[in-house]
Amino acid sequence: MPAILTVLGLLMGSVMLVILAERLRVAYPIFLVLAGVVIAVLPGMPAIALAPELVFIVFLPPLLYKSAWETSWRDFRFNLRPILLLSIGAVIFTTTVVAAAAHYLVGLSWPLGFLLGAIVSPPDAVAASAVARRVGLPRRIVTILEGESLVNDATGLVAYRFAVAAVMAGTFSLSAAAGQFMIVALGGIAVGLVAGWLVYQIHRRLEHPTLETTITLLTPTVTYLLAEELHVSGVLATVACGLLVAYRESEMFGAETRITALATWDTYSLLLNGLVFILIGLQLSGIQHTIYMYEPEQLLWKTLVLVLATIVFRFM
């Protein structure tokens, strides 16, 4: 029961903070993270740990799916080259730079360096795109930011998976990792396209707005879990499925279904985004506890590496 009350309290608090952010004309993801940080440092506030499984299953698939669904396929295809250069090339380059800095400046092994690089390399573009829309940047830049945000998480997560495997094995093979990356990435895209085709066949034969909306809510999580069971990228599978649905939307959904589904998804994504961003801020207390376990000299060097990594991937 306390856990349920905590979740309900966070949901209500995030909604109120989103309203306040709108009144202050501040991008709500940034506002929620800062609010979570403030709450985390309050005296007597218990540490709230965000389980990775919760993020990968509850938050990531639906949020990625909605972003892909709302993406204009025409704009995405037209800007495919810069999107891929940023989401794949820039993420891999940043991972390598951070790994080299960690190896030569701190003395971490190459596997640990690549693990650190994979963690910090994919920037989250949700807040960036929200700010871009507010300041009136050209539509093409916003499209590239949003398209890049769909794919960079997949690149970072795949790189992270290989880095963890390298840490466990004690060795790292760039050629083997590159080959596995292609298999995992292409396999994820294939699973997503198959899932999208099956969903397309189901929706075009239905004329039941409530049932179809329910199917859209289940689609991203089912697609993600299926891809992960096949040991390919669940993130890319979810994105590929969402893009195919966006491409075939006019053939799949009637007007009533489209209105019902979009309204439901707007509410669902607002709750998920609000909860996940405030939870990110609340991780501060747990991070502080972990940092204090290091010696001061180690803490200084590790902080410098993190700052260097942040500067590199933020200004790329």
Summary of the structure (lengths in Angstrom):
residues: 316
radius of gyration: 20.4
end to end distance: 45.5
largest distance: 64.7
contacts: 1040
relative contact order: 0.16
helix: 84%
strand: 0%
